[in-house]
């Protein structure tokens, strides 16, 4: 079982399955899509669309035979070799890889917030003065 479907977890699940097709590999990931970091600056700069760096987990399922479960692991019972999911289900495992990725602490930078991230960093050129004023109002 692999917890986390970012670069680390998805790659790990894929290559475990490629190494031995007889191994049942389950990937637990809450999101149905993964937005990759490479080329994200081009999206922020308006030179690419977000869809061009957004991936689904379909190829892991269909091409590589990984069982993908869209849920969140809330507890790991190492002694019992099982994980508990947010949905209340438990899944057993023989081996476990934990690769949950990163999360943001929005308040770690004074004046920054999840609302500010929806607007900045982004190019304000070509936006209305109302958009620019809205962005500036989020700063202390």
C-alpha positions in Angstrom: 0.0 0.0 0.0 1.1 3.5 -0.8 -0.3 6.6 1.0 -0.1 9.7 -1.1 -0.5 10.2 -4.8 2.0 12.9 -5.5 5.3 12.4 -7.4 6.8 10.1 -4.8 3.7 8.0 -4.0 2.4 7.6 -7.6 5.9 6.8 -8.9 6.5 4.3 -6.1 3.1 2.5 -6.8 3.8 2.4 -10.5 7.3 0.9 -10.2 6.3 -1.7 -7.5 3.6 -2.9 -9.8 6.0 -2.9 -12.8 8.6 -4.9 -10.8 6.1 -7.7 -10.1 2.6 -7.8 -11.6 1.6 -10.3 -8.9 1.9 -7.8 -6.2 -1.4 -6.1 -5.3 -0.7 -2.4 -5.1 -3.2 0.1 -3.6 -2.6 3.8 -3.7 -4.6 5.9 -1.2 -5.0 9.5 -2.3 -7.8 11.9 -1.5 -7.7 14.0 -4.7 -8.8 12.8 -8.1 -6.3 15.0 -9.9 -2.7 16.0 -9.3 -1.4 19.4 -10.4 2.3 19.0 -11.1 4.8 21.6 -10.0 7.0 21.6 -13.1 5.9 24.3 -15.4 3.6 25.9 -12.8 5.5 29.2 -13.2 4.4 29.2 -16.9 0.8 28.9 -15.6 1.3 31.7 -13.1 2.8 33.8 -15.9 -0.2 33.1 -18.2 1.8 31.1 -20.8 0.1 27.8 -20.1 -3.2 26.6 -18.9 -3.6 24.7 -15.6 -5.0 21.7 -17.5 -1.7 21.2 -19.2 0.0 20.4 -15.8 -3.0 18.5 -14.3 -2.9 14.7 -14.2 -5.5 12.1 -13.2 -4.8 8.6 -11.8 -6.5 6.8 -14.7 -3.2 5.6 -16.2 -2.1 4.1 -12.9 -5.3 2.1 -12.9 -5.7 1.1 -16.5 -2.1 0.9 -17.8 -0.3 -0.2 -14.6 -2.9 -2.1 -12.6 -2.7 -0.1 -9.4 -5.8 0.0 -7.3 -6.5 3.7 -6.6 -8.6 4.6 -3.6 -9.7 8.2 -3.3 -9.9 8.7 0.4 -7.7 10.1 3.3 -5.7 8.0 5.7 -6.5 9.2 9.2 -4.6 6.5 11.2 -1.9 4.0 10.7 -1.9 0.8 12.8 1.6 -0.5 12.3 1.2 -3.4 14.7 -2.0 -4.5 13.0 -0.8 -3.6 9.5 -3.8 -1.6 8.6 -4.8 2.0 7.8 -8.0 3.7 8.7 -9.6 6.0 6.2 -11.7 9.1 6.7 -14.7 7.2 5.3 -14.4 4.8 8.2 -13.1 1.9 6.2 -9.9 0.1 7.1 -7.5 -1.4 4.6 -4.9 -4.1 5.5 -1.4 -4.0 4.1 1.7 -6.2 4.0 4.1 -3.3 3.3 3.4 0.4 3.6 4.9 3.4 1.9 4.0 6.8 3.4 4.4 9.7 0.9 1.8 12.2 1.8 3.4 15.2 0.1 3.3 18.8 1.4 0.7 21.0 2.9 0.6 24.8 3.3 0.6 26.7 6.6 -1.2 29.7 5.2 -0.5 31.9 8.3 3.2 31.2 8.4 3.9 34.4 6.4 2.4 37.5 7.9 -0.3 38.9 5.6 -0.6 35.8 3.4 -3.7 33.6 3.4 -5.5 31.1 1.3 -7.6 34.0 -0.1 -4.4 35.8 -1.2 -3.1 32.7 -2.8 -6.1 32.6 -5.1 -5.1 36.0 -6.5 -1.3 36.2 -5.9 1.2 35.3 -7.1 -0.4 36.0 -10.4 0.2 38.5 -13.2 -2.0 41.5 -12.6 -1.3 42.9 -16.0 -4.4 43.0 -18.0 -6.6 42.5 -14.9 -9.1 45.1 -13.9 -8.2 47.7 -11.3 -10.8 46.1 -9.1 -8.8 42.8 -9.2 -5.6 44.7 -8.3 -7.3 46.5 -5.5 -8.7 43.2 -4.2 -5.2 41.7 -4.1 -3.8 44.7 -2.4 -6.5 44.7 0.2 -5.3 41.3 1.4 -1.9 42.6 2.3 -1.3 44.2 5.8 
